[in-house]
Amino acid sequence: MDKPHVRVYLDGNPQPIIDRELPTRITLDTRELADGPHRLTIRAEGQNGREGVEEIPFRVHNGPGILVGGLRPNSTRRGQVNFTVDAFSADDPFDPRRAEARSSVPQWVWVMCLFIVAWAVWYAASMWKVPAPFANTPTYMHEAAQQAPVPAPRTK
C-alpha cells in the first residue's frame, strides 16, 4: 500500500508546487503571484491508490486597493466620462484626508435629514408648555383671553 499524498498545482502548471504526504499543512505565499485570478488544483491520492481532485479559483490582491468614484462596472456612458481614482495600501502611512473615498452625498440622505428636522421642529412646538409663572402674561396668553372682560366678583 502506498502512503496517502497530495500534489498542489497552480494555474494549470504541470509541475506541482507542493508534493507531500498526508496529512499536511500547506502555506501558499501569494506575494510572489501577480494580482488577479488564479486557480489551485489539488490532487490527493489515498492509500487505496484512488485519486480525488479539487479545483479552487481565487484572486490575489497584494497591490494597493483601488477606489474608482463616478464609474460603475458594466455601466453605459456617453460622451466624456469623469471619474476619480485613488489607491491605498496597508503599507502606506495613514493620511486622514485619504481615509475615505470621496463621493457626493446621495439625495435620499438630504431628503431624510429634511424630514427629521421638520419632525423635530413640529414635535418641539407641539410638546412645549409655557412655564406657569408666564402663562398669564401678555406674551403667552391667548388673544381671546386677553380681550375677554374679566367678570366682576359676585356679591350677595
C-alpha positions as CSV (number, residue, x, y, z in Angstrom):
1,M,0.0,0.0,0.0
2,D,1.2,3.5,-0.8
3,K,1.2,6.3,1.7
4,P,-1.5,8.9,1.0
5,H,-0.1,12.1,-0.5
6,V,-1.2,15.3,-2.1
7,R,0.0,17.4,-5.0
8,V,-0.9,21.0,-5.5
9,Y,-0.8,22.7,-8.9
10,L,-1.1,26.4,-9.6
11,D,-2.7,27.9,-12.7
12,G,-2.5,24.7,-14.8
13,N,1.2,24.3,-14.5
14,P,2.1,20.6,-15.0
15,Q,4.7,20.7,-12.2
16,P,3.2,20.6,-8.7
17,I,4.2,23.4,-6.3
18,I,3.7,21.0,-3.4
19,D,4.1,17.2,-3.2
20,R,3.8,15.9,0.3
21,E,2.5,13.0,2.4
22,L,-0.9,13.4,4.1
23,P,-1.9,14.9,6.4
24,T,0.0,18.1,5.8
25,R,-0.3,21.8,6.4
26,I,0.3,24.0,3.3
27,T,1.3,27.6,3.2
28,L,0.9,29.4,-0.1
29,D,2.8,32.7,-0.3
30,T,0.8,34.9,-2.7
31,R,3.4,37.8,-2.6
32,E,5.2,36.1,-5.5
33,L,2.0,35.9,-7.6
34,A,0.6,38.6,-9.9
35,D,-2.5,40.3,-8.8
36,G,-5.6,38.8,-10.5
37,P,-7.4,35.5,-10.8
38,H,-5.6,32.2,-10.1
39,R,-6.6,28.5,-9.7
40,L,-5.3,25.8,-7.4
41,T,-5.7,22.2,-8.4
42,I,-5.3,19.8,-5.5
43,R,-4.9,16.1,-6.3
44,A,-4.9,13.8,-3.3
45,E,-4.2,10.1,-3.5
46,G,-5.5,7.8,-0.8
47,Q,-3.9,4.5,0.5
48,N,-6.0,2.5,-1.9
49,G,-4.5,4.4,-4.9
50,R,-7.6,6.3,-5.9
51,E,-7.2,10.0,-6.7
52,G,-9.5,12.9,-5.8
53,V,-9.3,16.3,-7.4
54,E,-10.4,19.7,-6.1
55,E,-10.1,23.0,-8.0
56,I,-10.2,26.2,-6.1
57,P,-10.3,29.5,-8.0
58,F,-9.1,32.6,-6.1
59,R,-7.9,36.1,-6.6
60,V,-4.7,37.7,-5.4
61,H,-4.7,41.3,-4.4
62,N,-1.3,42.3,-2.9
63,G,-1.1,45.7,-4.6
64,P,-2.8,48.8,-3.3
65,G,-6.6,48.9,-3.1
66,I,-8.0,50.9,-6.0
67,L,-11.1,53.1,-5.5
68,V,-12.9,54.5,-8.5
69,G,-15.7,57.0,-8.0
70,G,-18.1,58.0,-10.7
71,L,-17.9,54.9,-12.9
72,R,-19.5,51.6,-12.0
73,P,-18.8,48.2,-13.6
74,N,-20.9,47.4,-16.6
75,S,-22.4,50.9,-16.8
76,T,-23.4,52.5,-20.1
77,R,-22.0,56.0,-20.6
78,R,-21.9,58.6,-23.4
79,G,-19.7,61.5,-24.2
80,Q,-17.0,62.5,-21.7
81,V,-16.8,60.4,-18.6
82,N,-15.4,62.0,-15.4
83,F,-14.3,59.8,-12.5
84,T,-11.9,59.8,-9.7
85,V,-9.2,57.2,-8.8
86,D,-7.4,56.6,-5.6
87,A,-5.2,53.8,-4.3
88,F,-4.5,52.7,-0.8
89,S,-2.1,50.1,0.6
90,A,-1.7,48.8,4.1
91,D,2.0,49.8,4.0
92,D,1.2,53.5,3.3
93,P,1.3,55.9,6.2
94,F,-2.2,56.9,7.5
95,D,-3.5,60.1,6.0
96,P,-6.9,61.1,7.3
97,R,-7.6,63.1,4.1
98,R,-7.4,59.8,2.1
99,A,-9.1,57.6,4.7
100,E,-12.4,57.5,2.8
101,A,-13.4,57.6,-0.8
102,R,-14.7,60.9,-1.9
103,S,-18.2,60.9,-3.3
104,S,-21.2,63.1,-3.2
105,V,-23.9,62.6,-0.6
106,P,-26.9,60.8,-2.1
107,Q,-30.1,62.8,-2.5
108,W,-32.1,60.4,-0.3
109,V,-29.8,61.3,2.7
110,W,-30.7,65.0,2.3
111,V,-34.4,64.3,2.0
112,M,-34.3,62.1,5.1
113,C,-32.4,64.9,7.0
114,L,-35.1,67.4,6.0
115,F,-37.9,65.1,7.2
116,I,-36.1,64.6,10.6
117,V,-35.5,68.3,11.1
118,A,-39.2,69.1,10.2
119,W,-40.4,66.4,12.6
120,A,-38.2,67.7,15.4
121,V,-39.5,71.2,15.0
122,W,-43.1,70.0,14.9
123,Y,-42.5,67.8,18.0
124,A,-40.8,70.6,20.0
125,A,-43.6,73.1,19.1
126,S,-46.4,70.7,20.0
127,M,-44.9,69.5,23.2
128,W,-43.7,72.8,24.6
129,K,-45.6,74.0,27.6
130,V,-45.4,77.6,28.8
131,P,-44.0,77.8,32.3
132,A,-46.7,78.6,34.9
133,P,-45.3,82.0,36.1
134,F,-45.5,83.2,32.4
135,A,-48.8,81.6,31.4
136,N,-50.9,84.7,32.1
137,T,-48.5,87.3,30.7
138,P,-49.4,89.2,27.5
139,T,-46.7,87.4,25.6
140,Y,-48.0,83.9,26.2
141,M,-51.7,84.5,26.9
142,H,-54.1,83.6,24.1
143,E,-55.7,86.5,22.2
144,A,-59.2,85.6,23.2
145,A,-58.3,85.5,26.8
146,Q,-56.7,89.0,26.6
147,Q,-59.8,90.6,25.1
148,A,-62.4,89.0,27.2
149,P,-63.6,91.1,30.1
150,V,-62.9,89.7,33.5
151,P,-66.1,89.0,35.3
152,A,-66.6,91.0,38.5
153,P,-66.9,89.1,41.7
154,R,-70.4,88.4,42.7
155,T,-71.7,90.0,45.9
156,K,-74.8,88.9,47.8
